[in-house]
Amino acid sequence: MWSAPSYASSVSLLLRSVFALVCVLAFGLLSVNASAADADAGNSRDHAPIVINLKQLKVVKDEKGDQQFVDAALVLPGDVIEYRATYANRGKAALPVVATMPIPESMEYIKDSAKAKDGIAHTVALKDAQFSIEPLQRKVATASGATLSQPLPYSSYRYVRWDLGRLLPGSSIEVSVRAKVSQNLDVDANAGDRAPALASVIQKQ
């Protein structure tokens, strides 16, 4: 069994990661053309025309090996979480939308897991937020002086982005991405008894 300090540190790290994710989803996930938004005179500046709904689901397999989605109340190292963000345009004008999904430090992006309607292409980035197509590459100099390109580990990915185009009034679109809880995150073997508190924090942030 893990010691109490180890568990407290692990859960604290996970909660900070989840809190950071939800905060960014709430305030930084959306980029809307300012002139288009201002042109929508029917909307008060106190009410954003784009509404974002976030869901967090744990991906599991049943006894038949079929994929299922369950509430992410208990999160342990190695678990796969699918984040789904739905964008709905409640305004009266079409708005160009760019969605950016952050990957928390305690999570590892899963290769090719970024999805959007009609196969809209995505880009990815490290902490530097320099977006490029997947997989990200780095230049490495060899002993002979040659320069080679090597793929960066998916665990270093911190953002996924989609250019969703113009979202029509009354329409919505969903994007999703999967990430795995890092194996380096220590969790108490009895963490299940504390799961409701963790779930409560996740839901309220």
N, CA, C and O of each residue as an XYZ file, in Angstrom:
820
protein
N       0.858     -1.187      0.000
C       0.000      0.000      0.000
C       0.889      1.231      0.000
O       1.924      1.263      0.667
N       0.481      2.238     -0.749
C       1.262      3.454     -0.792
C       1.074      4.225      0.504
O       0.032      4.126      1.153
N       2.080      4.986      0.870
C       2.008      5.784      2.092
C       1.050      6.944      1.899
O       0.777      7.348      0.769
N       0.538      7.483      3.000
C      -0.404      8.594      2.934
C       0.181      9.814      2.229
O      -0.503     10.409      1.396
N       1.435     10.217      2.533
C       1.994     11.383      1.844
C       2.069     11.185      0.343
O       1.822     12.118     -0.422
N       2.419      9.939     -0.099
C       2.506      9.668     -1.522
C       1.140      9.819     -2.170
O       1.021     10.405     -3.246
N       0.116      9.297     -1.523
C      -1.246      9.401     -2.060
C      -1.693     10.849     -2.147
O      -2.235     11.274     -3.167
N      -1.465     11.618     -1.071
C      -1.889     13.014     -1.054
C      -1.218     13.793     -2.175
O      -1.852     14.604     -2.849
N       0.081     13.537     -2.367
C       0.813     14.222     -3.424
C       0.271     13.849     -4.788
O       0.139     14.708     -5.660
N      -0.052     12.557     -4.989
C      -0.549     12.073     -6.276
C      -1.896     12.685     -6.609
O      -2.103     13.182     -7.716
N      -2.817     12.648     -5.645
C      -4.148     13.185     -5.886
C      -4.088     14.683     -6.098
O      -4.810     15.226     -6.934
N      -3.222     15.361     -5.337
C      -3.063     16.803     -5.508
C      -2.620     17.122     -6.925
O      -3.131     18.054     -7.545
N      -1.665     16.347     -7.442
C      -1.183     16.549     -8.799
C      -2.294     16.323     -9.799
O      -2.460     17.105    -10.734
N      -3.060     15.253     -9.609
C      -4.134     14.938    -10.548
C      -5.210     16.006    -10.526
O      -5.707     16.414    -11.576
N      -5.578     16.465     -9.321
C      -6.616     17.483     -9.216
C      -6.172     18.793     -9.852
O      -6.970     19.472    -10.498
N      -4.893     19.154     -9.670
C      -4.399     20.382    -10.291
C      -4.444     20.258    -11.803
O      -4.749     21.225    -12.501
N      -4.140     19.072    -12.309
C      -4.166     18.864    -13.755
C      -5.582     18.976    -14.291
O      -5.818     19.636    -15.303
N      -6.527     18.330    -13.612
C      -7.919     18.370    -14.046
C      -8.465     19.792    -13.945
O      -9.169     20.264    -14.838
N      -8.128     20.472    -12.834
C      -8.586     21.845    -12.654
C      -8.063     22.735    -13.769
O      -8.796     23.559    -14.315
N      -6.766     22.560    -14.107
C      -6.175     23.358    -15.181
C      -6.860     23.068    -16.501
O      -7.112     23.984    -17.283
N      -7.165     21.795    -16.762
C      -7.826     21.415    -18.007
C      -9.177     22.080    -18.127
O      -9.491     22.675    -19.158
N      -9.987     21.984    -17.070
C     -11.332     22.531    -17.132
C     -11.303     24.048    -17.239
O     -12.123     24.636    -17.944
N     -10.359     24.690    -16.539
C     -10.253     26.146    -16.627
C      -9.921     26.579    -18.047
O     -10.501     27.535    -18.561
N      -8.989     25.875    -18.681
C      -8.624     26.236    -20.048
C      -9.778     25.962    -20.980
O     -10.034     26.738    -21.901
N     -10.490     24.851    -20.750
C     -11.641     24.549    -21.586
C     -12.693     25.637    -21.451
O     -13.341     26.003    -22.432
N     -12.865     26.151    -20.252
C     -13.901     27.145    -20.022
C     -13.528     28.510    -20.571
O     -14.396     29.247    -21.039
N     -12.213     28.867    -20.518
C     -11.831     30.222    -20.867
C     -10.868     30.329    -22.046
O     -10.748     31.401    -22.638
N     -10.174     29.235    -22.402
C      -9.165     29.377    -23.436
C      -9.301     28.399    -24.579
O      -8.433     28.352    -25.451
N     -10.364     27.617    -24.599
C     -10.510     26.597    -25.626
C     -11.006     27.178    -26.934
O     -10.908     26.543    -27.984
N     -11.539     28.388    -26.867
C     -12.264     28.943    -27.997
C     -11.598     30.189    -28.536
O     -11.190     31.067    -27.776
N     -11.490     30.264    -29.857
C     -11.009     31.480    -30.489
C     -12.026     31.891    -31.537
O     -12.249     31.161    -32.503
N     -12.655     33.065    -31.358
C     -13.690     33.530    -32.280
C     -13.252     34.839    -32.897
O     -12.739     35.716    -32.202
N     -13.453     34.978    -34.199
C     -13.114     36.208    -34.887
C     -13.859     37.374    -34.255
O     -15.088     37.356    -34.192
N     -13.129     38.396    -33.781
C     -13.743     39.488    -33.026
C     -14.750     40.269    -33.849
O     -15.825     40.604    -33.352
N     -14.424     40.564    -35.095
C     -15.340     41.355    -35.914
C     -16.638     40.616    -36.156
O     -17.707     41.225    -36.199
N     -16.547     39.285    -36.317
C     -17.757     38.488    -36.531
C     -18.614     38.487    -35.283
O     -19.840     38.574    -35.357
N     -17.951     38.386    -34.118
C     -18.697     38.370    -32.873
C     -19.368     39.717    -32.632
O     -20.514     39.774    -32.187
N     -18.641     40.819    -32.930
C     -19.204     42.145    -32.734
C     -20.363     42.399    -33.677
O     -21.273     43.163    -33.355
N     -20.336     41.765    -34.839
C     -21.395     41.968    -35.821
C     -22.707     41.355    -35.365
O     -23.776     41.720    -35.853
N     -22.621     40.419    -34.421
C     -23.821     39.764    -33.922
C     -24.466     40.674    -32.870
O     -24.316     40.443    -31.670
N     -25.181     41.703    -33.322
C     -25.743     42.697    -32.416
C     -26.815     42.131    -31.512
O     -27.137     42.733    -30.487
N     -27.374     40.994    -31.865
C     -28.448     40.408    -31.072
C     -27.954     39.765    -29.799
O     -28.765     39.325    -28.984
N     -26.648     39.695    -29.599
C     -26.092     39.046    -28.415
C     -25.466     40.068    -27.489
O     -24.703     40.920    -27.942
N     -25.773     40.002    -26.194
C     -25.145     40.856    -25.195
C     -23.720     40.377    -24.986
O     -23.447     39.181    -25.094
N     -22.807     41.294    -24.687
C     -21.427     40.910    -24.415
C     -21.323     40.096    -23.136
O     -20.297     39.468    -22.872
N     -22.392     40.108    -22.340
C     -22.387     39.348    -21.102
C     -22.738     37.886    -21.343
O     -22.634     37.068    -20.429
N     -23.153     37.547    -22.560
C     -23.545     36.176    -22.876
C     -22.815     35.725    -24.133
O     -23.148     36.158    -25.236
N     -21.829     34.864    -23.973
C     -21.047     34.388    -25.110
C     -21.929     33.607    -26.071
O     -22.717     32.768    -25.635
N     -21.812     33.864    -27.376
C     -22.642     33.139    -28.347
C     -22.247     31.678    -28.486
O     -23.064     30.855    -28.897
N     -20.985     31.339    -28.143
C     -20.536     29.958    -28.230
C     -20.543     29.325    -26.840
O     -19.895     29.826    -25.922
N     -21.274     28.231    -26.692
C     -21.356     27.507    -25.425
C     -20.576     26.210    -25.554
O     -20.725     25.491    -26.542
N     -19.737     25.901    -24.555
C     -18.903     24.696    -24.583
C     -19.330     23.738    -23.483
O     -19.440     24.127    -22.321
N     -19.570     22.486    -23.850
C     -19.923     21.446    -22.878
C     -18.829     20.380    -22.879
O     -18.542     19.776    -23.912
N     -18.218     20.153    -21.705
C     -17.125     19.188    -21.599
C     -17.572     17.925    -20.876
O     -18.243     17.993    -19.846
N     -17.193     16.763    -21.426
C     -17.427     15.484    -20.766
C     -16.099     14.750    -20.634
O     -15.239     14.829    -21.512
N     -15.943     14.029    -19.518
C     -14.745     13.216    -19.281
C     -15.201     11.793    -18.990
O     -15.895     11.556    -18.001
N     -14.821     10.849    -19.833
C     -15.264      9.467    -19.694
C     -14.070      8.525    -19.692
O     -13.112      8.715    -20.441
N     -14.142      7.506    -18.841
C     -13.089      6.493    -18.823
C     -13.427      5.407    -19.840
O     -14.560      4.929    -19.908
N     -12.426      5.030    -20.627
C     -12.614      4.007    -21.663
C     -12.229      2.646    -21.086
O     -11.089      2.443    -20.667
N     -13.182      1.719    -21.066
C     -12.933      0.382    -20.520
C     -13.454     -0.660    -21.506
O     -14.128     -0.333    -22.482
N     -13.128     -1.915    -21.231
C     -13.640     -3.022    -22.035
C     -14.421     -3.968    -21.150
O     -14.029     -4.248    -20.017
N     -15.549     -4.467    -21.686
C     -16.361     -5.401    -20.917
C     -15.797     -6.811    -21.043
O     -14.730     -7.009    -21.625
N     -16.521     -7.798    -20.493
C     -16.023     -9.172    -20.508
C     -15.892     -9.745    -21.908
O     -15.182    -10.730    -22.113
N     -16.580     -9.131    -22.881
C     -16.486     -9.591    -24.272
C     -15.384     -8.870    -25.039
O     -15.116     -9.173    -26.201
N     -14.756     -7.917    -24.372
C     -13.703     -7.164    -25.037
C     -14.206     -5.961    -25.798
O     -13.434     -5.293    -26.486
N     -15.518     -5.668    -25.682
C     -16.087     -4.521    -26.369
C     -15.812     -3.240    -25.585
O     -15.794     -3.243    -24.354
N     -15.604     -2.177    -26.296
C     -15.285     -0.894    -25.671
C     -16.515     -0.259    -25.037
O     -17.588     -0.231    -25.640
N     -16.355      0.249    -23.824
C     -17.436      0.909    -23.104
C     -16.926      2.222    -22.523
O     -15.723      2.412    -22.348
N     -17.860      3.123    -22.226
C     -17.515      4.396    -21.602
C     -18.220      4.494    -20.261
O     -19.432      4.294    -20.176
N     -17.463      4.803    -19.211
C     -18.035      4.921    -17.871
C     -17.611      6.249    -17.261
O     -16.691      6.908    -17.746
N     -18.297      6.628    -16.189
C     -17.960      7.870    -15.496
C     -16.531      7.807    -14.956
O     -16.116      6.797    -14.389
N     -15.786      8.898    -15.138
C     -14.391      8.933    -14.697
C     -14.302      9.352    -13.233
O     -13.599     10.303    -12.891
N     -15.026      8.630    -12.368
C     -15.023      8.958    -10.938
C     -13.721      8.514    -10.279
O     -13.184      9.220     -9.425
N     -13.212      7.349    -10.673
C     -11.965      6.832    -10.132
C     -10.944      6.756    -11.256
O     -11.150      6.056    -12.247
N      -9.851      7.473    -11.098
C      -8.811      7.521    -12.124
C      -7.519      6.964    -11.554
O      -7.019      7.451    -10.540
N      -6.976      5.935    -12.213
C      -5.758      5.279    -11.758
C      -4.711      5.283    -12.872
O      -5.065      5.436    -14.041
N      -3.428      5.117    -12.534
C      -2.388      5.051    -13.557
C      -2.711      3.997    -14.618
O      -3.100      2.875    -14.293
N      -2.547      4.365    -15.871
C      -2.819      3.455    -16.971
C      -4.217      3.583    -17.534
O      -4.479      3.093    -18.633
N      -5.136      4.234    -16.807
C      -6.503      4.414    -17.305
C      -6.502      5.341    -18.513
O      -5.697      6.268    -18.602
N      -7.421      5.076    -19.446
C      -7.579      5.919    -20.631
C      -8.831      6.776    -20.460
O      -9.915      6.263    -20.182
N      -8.667      8.080    -20.629
C      -9.767      9.024    -20.491
C     -10.053      9.655    -21.853
O      -9.139     10.076    -22.562
N     -11.335      9.711    -22.204
C     -11.723     10.418    -23.426
C     -12.375     11.741    -23.035
O     -13.376     11.764    -22.319
N     -11.795     12.843    -23.515
C     -12.353     14.175    -23.286
C     -13.180     14.551    -24.514
O     -12.692     14.471    -25.641
N     -14.424     14.959    -24.297
C     -15.301     15.385    -25.386
C     -15.764     16.810    -25.122
O     -16.300     17.114    -24.056
N     -15.554     17.669    -26.094
C     -15.995     19.062    -25.971
C     -16.956     19.360    -27.114
O     -16.606     19.213    -28.285
N     -18.164     19.777    -26.767
C     -19.170     20.129    -27.764
C     -19.329     21.642    -27.812
O     -19.542     22.285    -26.784
N     -19.226     22.206    -29.005
C     -19.388     23.642    -29.219
C     -20.752     23.891    -29.848
O     -21.077     23.300    -30.878
N     -21.546     24.755    -29.240
C     -22.865     25.104    -29.764
C     -22.929     26.610    -29.980
O     -22.551     27.386    -29.103
N     -23.405     27.016    -31.145
C     -23.550     28.437    -31.458
C     -24.956     28.884    -31.089
O     -25.918     28.556    -31.784
N     -25.079     29.632    -29.993
C     -26.375     30.145    -29.536
C     -26.645     31.550    -30.059
O     -27.656     32.161    -29.713
N     -25.752     32.058    -30.884
C     -25.908     33.407    -31.406
C     -26.754     33.456    -32.664
O     -27.431     32.488    -33.008
N     -26.710     34.587    -33.343
C     -27.523     34.794    -34.543
C     -26.678     34.948    -35.796
O     -27.203     35.229    -36.873
N     -25.378     34.765    -35.658
C     -24.485     34.875    -36.804
C     -23.521     33.699    -36.817
O     -23.167     33.166    -35.765
N     -23.095     33.294    -38.016
C     -22.094     32.234    -38.137
C     -20.766     32.758    -37.610
O     -20.372     33.885    -37.910
N     -20.075     31.928    -36.818
C     -18.816     32.354    -36.218
C     -17.702     31.354    -36.522
O     -17.917     30.146    -36.416
N     -16.510     31.837    -36.900
C     -15.366     30.939    -37.095
C     -14.835     30.498    -35.731
O     -14.607     31.323    -34.847
N     -14.645     29.201    -35.574
C     -14.247     28.656    -34.278
C     -12.976     27.814    -34.411
O     -12.864     26.973    -35.302
N     -12.034     28.055    -33.517
C     -10.830     27.233    -33.411
C     -10.820     26.634    -32.008
O     -10.835     27.370    -31.021
N     -10.794     25.315    -31.913
C     -10.831     24.635    -30.616
C      -9.455     24.114    -30.249
O      -8.781     23.486    -31.066
N      -9.039     24.375    -29.015
C      -7.754     23.889    -28.522
C      -7.974     23.075    -27.256
O      -8.461     23.604    -26.256
N      -7.623     21.801    -27.288
C      -7.786     20.907    -26.144
C      -6.435     20.717    -25.449
O      -5.512     20.177    -26.060
N      -6.295     21.142    -24.199
C      -5.038     20.938    -23.474
C      -4.919     19.511    -22.952
O      -5.923     18.889    -22.605
N      -3.711     18.998    -22.896
C      -3.437     17.682    -22.313
C      -2.711     17.915    -20.990
O      -1.578     18.398    -21.008
N      -3.315     17.591    -19.839
C      -2.684     17.839    -18.538
C      -1.337     17.138    -18.407
O      -1.085     16.128    -19.064
N      -0.490     17.676    -17.567
C       0.854     17.141    -17.364
C       0.833     15.684    -16.910
O       1.747     14.925    -17.233
N      -0.194     15.285    -16.167
C      -0.267     13.921    -15.649
C      -0.838     12.931    -16.665
O      -1.016     11.751    -16.360
N      -1.124     13.423    -17.881
C      -1.742     12.580    -18.901
C      -0.820     12.450    -20.114
O      -0.017     13.338    -20.398
N      -0.951     11.324    -20.822
C      -0.161     11.076    -22.026
C      -1.105     10.947    -23.219
O      -1.955     10.058    -23.258
N      -0.945     11.843    -24.186
C      -1.780     11.820    -25.390
C      -1.666     10.475    -26.097
O      -0.575      9.916    -26.205
N      -2.790      9.960    -26.575
C      -2.804      8.687    -27.296
C      -2.779      8.951    -28.791
O      -3.602      9.700    -29.318
N      -1.843      8.339    -29.451
C      -1.605      8.531    -30.882
C      -2.891      8.455    -31.709
O      -3.688      7.529    -31.554
N      -3.082      9.448    -32.594
C      -4.193      9.492    -33.547
C      -5.573      9.438    -32.890
O      -6.541      9.026    -33.529
N      -5.674      9.849    -31.621
C      -6.970      9.761    -30.941
C      -7.822     11.019    -31.114
O      -8.996     11.016    -30.745
N      -7.253     12.093    -31.668
C      -8.007     13.336    -31.854
C      -9.024     13.153    -32.972
O      -8.667     12.771    -34.086
N     -10.300     13.427    -32.670
C     -11.377     13.228    -33.633
C     -12.282     14.453    -33.701
O     -12.448     15.175    -32.718
N     -12.858     14.675    -34.871
C     -13.842     15.740    -35.062
C     -14.756     15.326    -36.215
O     -14.414     14.453    -37.012
N     -15.914     15.962    -36.288
C     -16.902     15.642    -37.313
C     -16.322     15.804    -38.717
O     -15.549     16.724    -38.985
N     -16.713     14.892    -39.601
C     -16.312     14.929    -41.009
C     -14.798     14.863    -41.197
O     -14.273     15.302    -42.220
N     -14.098     14.308    -40.197
C     -12.665     14.128    -40.336
C     -11.871     15.420    -40.390
O     -10.817     15.472    -41.024
N     -12.360     16.466    -39.733
C     -11.632     17.731    -39.706
C     -10.223     17.489    -39.151
O     -10.055     16.872    -38.099
N      -9.231     17.982    -39.868
C      -7.839     17.749    -39.484
C      -7.490     18.481    -38.197
O      -8.071     19.519    -37.880
N      -6.535     17.927    -37.461
C      -6.067     18.543    -36.228
C      -4.566     18.755    -36.286
O      -3.869     18.156    -37.105
N      -4.083     19.611    -35.409
C      -2.652     19.792    -35.227
C      -2.347     19.611    -33.743
O      -3.247     19.663    -32.904
N      -1.085     19.401    -33.430
C      -0.673     19.155    -32.043
C       0.514     20.044    -31.703
O       1.170     20.597    -32.585
N       0.779     20.172    -30.391
C       1.884     21.025    -29.970
C       2.420     20.585    -28.625
O       1.741     19.905    -27.855
N       3.666     20.993    -28.354
C       4.277     20.802    -27.050
C       3.893     22.000    -26.174
O       2.959     22.733    -26.503
N       4.605     22.201    -25.065
C       4.341     23.342    -24.194
C       4.524     24.676    -24.906
O       3.913     25.673    -24.523
N       5.366     24.700    -25.945
C       5.639     25.952    -26.645
C       4.479     26.412    -27.516
O       4.512     27.516    -28.059
N       3.441     25.565    -27.655
C       2.244     25.907    -28.436
C       2.566     26.205    -29.904
O       1.866     26.985    -30.551
N       3.617     25.587    -30.422
C       3.936     25.690    -31.841
C       3.279     24.505    -32.543
O       3.811     23.395    -32.529
N       2.124     24.744    -33.156
C       1.321     23.655    -33.692
C       1.820     23.153    -35.040
O       2.262     23.917    -35.897
N       1.729     21.820    -35.190
C       2.125     21.169    -36.431
C       1.345     19.868    -36.542
O       0.655     19.460    -35.608
N       1.467     19.219    -37.706
C       0.739     17.966    -37.899
C       1.363     16.856    -37.061
O       2.544     16.904    -36.716
N       0.565     15.880    -36.750
C       1.016     14.705    -35.996
C       1.641     13.698    -36.954
O       1.091     13.479    -38.033
N       2.772     13.074    -36.605
C       3.534     13.200    -35.361
C       4.526     14.361    -35.405
O       5.021     14.735    -36.468
N       4.804     14.918    -34.232
C       5.789     15.988    -34.139
C       7.192     15.414    -34.308
O       7.481     14.304    -33.860
N       8.052     16.180    -34.957
C       9.417     15.737    -35.229
C      10.431     16.719    -34.646
O      10.135     17.899    -34.461
N      11.634     16.211    -34.358
C      12.728     17.081    -33.945
C      13.962     16.733    -34.766
O      14.127     15.595    -35.205
N      14.815     17.713    -34.967
C      16.048     17.520    -35.719
C      17.154     17.068    -34.771
O      17.350     17.659    -33.709
N      17.870     16.026    -35.157
C      18.947     15.477    -34.343
C      20.202     15.354    -35.199
O      20.162     14.805    -36.300
N      21.313     15.869    -34.687
C      22.590     15.789    -35.401
C      23.292     14.483    -35.049
O      23.389     14.128    -33.875
N      23.777     13.774    -36.049
C      24.491     12.522    -35.828
C      25.984     12.796    -35.657
O      26.454     13.914    -35.869
N      26.705     11.771    -35.276
C      28.161     11.901    -35.076
C      28.868     12.275    -36.364
O      29.925     12.904    -36.333
N      28.292     11.893    -37.501
C      28.913     12.189    -38.793
C      28.591     13.594    -39.283
O      29.106     14.033    -40.311
N      27.753     14.286    -38.559
C      27.403     15.646    -38.958
C      26.101     15.737    -39.724
O      25.653     16.836    -40.054
N      25.489     14.608    -40.013
C      24.215     14.609    -40.736
C      23.080     14.994    -39.776
O      23.201     14.838    -38.561
N      22.001     15.488    -40.331
C      20.833     15.867    -39.540
C      19.667     14.954    -39.871
O      19.287     14.802    -41.032
N      19.106     14.348    -38.832
C      17.988     13.432    -39.017
C      16.750     13.943    -38.276
O      16.854     14.703    -37.313
N      15.593     13.515    -38.742
C      14.341     13.846    -38.067
C      13.895     12.659    -37.233
O      13.840     11.534    -37.728
N      13.577     12.906    -35.969
C      13.097     11.851    -35.082
C      11.764     12.262    -34.479
O      11.573     13.428    -34.136
N      10.838     11.317    -34.345
C       9.545     11.660    -33.749
C       9.678     11.925    -32.258
O      10.428     11.239    -31.563
N       8.954     12.913    -31.773
C       8.930     13.212    -30.340
C       7.958     12.264    -29.640
O       6.972     11.845    -30.248
N       8.209     11.919    -28.393
C       7.302     11.007    -27.680
C       5.916     11.640    -27.504
O       5.802     12.838    -27.245
N       4.875     10.833    -27.645
C       3.509     11.343    -27.520
C       3.235     11.841    -26.101
O       2.337     12.656    -25.891
N       3.993     11.361    -25.146
C       3.809     11.813    -23.763
C       4.172     13.284    -23.583
O       3.810     13.896    -22.578
N       4.896     13.861    -24.565
C       5.292     15.266    -24.464
C       4.277     16.208    -25.108
O       4.423     17.426    -25.012
N       3.239     15.655    -25.770
C       2.223     16.495    -26.402
C       1.385     17.170    -25.318
O       0.967     16.520    -24.360
N       1.137     18.481    -25.468
C       0.367     19.212    -24.462
C      -0.884     19.879    -25.016
O      -1.728     20.327    -24.241
N      -1.027     19.958    -26.340
C      -2.216     20.582    -26.927
C      -2.636     19.859    -28.204
O      -1.807     19.319    -28.937
N      -3.944     19.865    -28.450
C      -4.505     19.419    -29.724
C      -5.439     20.532    -30.204
O      -6.193     21.098    -29.412
N      -5.388     20.841    -31.487
C      -6.180     21.957    -32.014
C      -6.899     21.582    -33.302
O      -6.362     20.852    -34.136
N      -8.123     22.091    -33.454
C      -8.920     21.915    -34.667
C      -9.399     23.276    -35.155
O      -9.830     24.102    -34.350
N      -9.330     23.518    -36.447
C      -9.978     24.680    -37.046
C     -11.345     24.195    -37.528
O     -11.444     23.501    -38.540
N     -12.395     24.567    -36.796
C     -13.731     24.039    -37.059
C     -14.481     24.818    -38.127
O     -15.614     24.475    -38.466
N     -13.859     25.861    -38.661
C     -14.537     26.645    -39.687
C     -15.629     27.512    -39.080
O     -15.572     27.849    -37.898
N     -16.624     27.875    -39.886
C     -17.705     28.746    -39.430
C     -18.855     27.897    -38.881
O     -19.416     27.053    -39.581
N     -19.184     28.137    -37.635
C     -20.260     27.393    -36.972
C     -21.551     28.194    -37.123
O     -21.650     29.329    -36.657
N     -22.533     27.588    -37.779
C     -23.794     28.275    -38.065
C     -24.646     28.434    -36.813
O     -24.519     27.639    -35.881
N     -25.511     29.443    -36.772
C     -26.409     29.626    -35.626
C     -27.271     28.383    -35.397
O     -27.827     27.824    -36.343
N     -27.376     27.957    -34.149
C     -28.189     26.792    -33.823
C     -27.506     25.461    -34.058
O     -28.082     24.414    -33.766
N     -26.292     25.479    -34.577
C     -25.582     24.224    -34.849
C     -24.540     23.958    -33.772
O     -24.191     24.840    -32.987
N     -24.051     22.719    -33.753
C     -23.027     22.337    -32.777
C     -22.072     21.339    -33.408
O     -22.383     20.721    -34.426
N     -20.921     21.190    -32.800
C     -19.922     20.232    -33.285
C     -19.130     19.723    -32.096
O     -18.853     20.465    -31.153
N     -18.766     18.433    -32.151
C     -18.026     17.818    -31.049
C     -16.629     17.428    -31.490
O     -16.428     16.933    -32.599
N     -15.664     17.657    -30.606
C     -14.303     17.178    -30.819
C     -13.945     16.302    -29.627
O     -14.500     16.466    -28.540
N     -13.034     15.386    -29.828
C     -12.648     14.510    -28.724
C     -11.180     14.119    -28.841
O     -10.591     14.142    -29.922
N     -10.614     13.762    -27.704
C      -9.232     13.311    -27.668
C      -9.085     12.350    -26.493
O      -9.794     12.466    -25.493
N      -8.172     11.411    -26.619
C      -7.927     10.454    -25.547
C      -6.525     10.626    -24.984
O      -5.574     10.938    -25.701
N      -6.430     10.409    -23.671
C      -5.142     10.482    -22.991
C      -5.104      9.432    -21.898
O      -6.136      9.068    -21.335
N      -3.920      8.955    -21.605
C      -3.742      7.920    -20.577
C      -3.117      8.530    -19.342
O      -2.194      9.339    -19.431
N      -3.633      8.129    -18.179
C      -3.058      8.600    -16.917
C      -1.644      8.033    -16.810
O      -1.442      6.830    -16.972
N      -0.675      8.892    -16.539
C       0.721      8.486    -16.503
C       0.974      7.377    -15.487
O       0.435      7.398    -14.380
N       1.788      6.422    -15.872
C       2.166      5.342    -14.965
C       3.052      5.847    -13.837
O       3.231      5.159    -12.832
N       3.606      7.041    -13.993
C       4.477      7.612    -12.968
C       3.701      8.291    -11.854
O       4.292      8.783    -10.894
N       2.365      8.321    -11.976
C       1.540      8.950    -10.954
C       1.200      7.936     -9.889
O       0.448      6.997    -10.148
N       1.752      8.109     -8.670
C       1.498      7.184     -7.571
C       0.093      7.382     -7.025
O      -0.336      8.512     -6.791
N      -0.620      6.283     -6.823
C      -1.977      6.346     -6.286
C      -2.141      5.296     -5.198
O      -1.695      4.159     -5.358
N      -2.774      5.667     -4.100
C      -3.029      4.759     -2.991
C      -3.833      3.558     -3.471
O      -4.785      3.716     -4.235
N      -3.463      2.374     -3.035
C      -4.178      1.159     -3.422
C      -5.627      1.196     -2.954
O      -6.472      0.507     -3.526
N      -5.931      1.984     -1.927
C      -7.295      2.102     -1.404
C      -7.972      3.376     -1.874
O      -8.894      3.863     -1.221
N      -7.528      3.922     -2.997
C      -8.073      5.197     -3.471
C      -9.553      5.097     -3.816
O     -10.239      6.118     -3.867
N     -10.056      3.900     -4.052
C     -11.457      3.746     -4.396
C     -12.384      4.291     -3.330
O     -13.470      4.782     -3.640
N     -11.961      4.209     -2.063
C     -12.789      4.723     -0.972
C     -12.898      6.239     -1.016
O     -13.821      6.813     -0.438
N     -11.963      6.891     -1.699
C     -11.949      8.347     -1.750
C     -12.443      8.869     -3.091
O     -12.422     10.078     -3.324
N     -12.887      7.986     -3.972
C     -13.287      8.367     -5.320
C     -14.394      9.408     -5.362
O     -14.312     10.317     -6.188
N     -15.447      9.333     -4.507
C     -16.510     10.339     -4.592
C     -15.999     11.759     -4.440
O     -16.489     12.653     -5.130
N     -15.031     12.004     -3.564
C     -14.494     13.344     -3.373
C     -13.786     13.818     -4.639
O     -13.930     14.967     -5.057
N     -13.017     12.908     -5.239
C     -12.306     13.242     -6.474
C     -13.301     13.566     -7.561
O     -13.125     14.549     -8.281
N     -14.351     12.760     -7.702
C     -15.360     12.984     -8.736
C     -16.073     14.306     -8.507
O     -16.380     15.023     -9.460
N     -16.340     14.633     -7.246
C     -17.024     15.875     -6.922
C     -16.218     17.080     -7.374
O     -16.764     18.034     -7.930
N     -14.891     17.029     -7.125
C     -14.029     18.136     -7.521
C     -13.999     18.257     -9.032
O     -14.061     19.362     -9.570
N     -13.905     17.124     -9.724
C     -13.868     17.141    -11.183
C     -15.139     17.767    -11.742
O     -15.067     18.570    -12.672
N     -16.283     17.424    -11.205
C     -17.551     17.896    -11.730
C     -17.792     19.364    -11.449
O     -18.448     20.047    -12.235
N     -17.264     19.865    -10.326
C     -17.553     21.243     -9.932
C     -16.636     22.266    -10.583
O     -17.007     23.431    -10.718
N     -15.431     21.839    -10.992
C     -14.497     22.820    -11.518
C     -14.947     23.297    -12.883
O     -14.283     24.134    -13.494
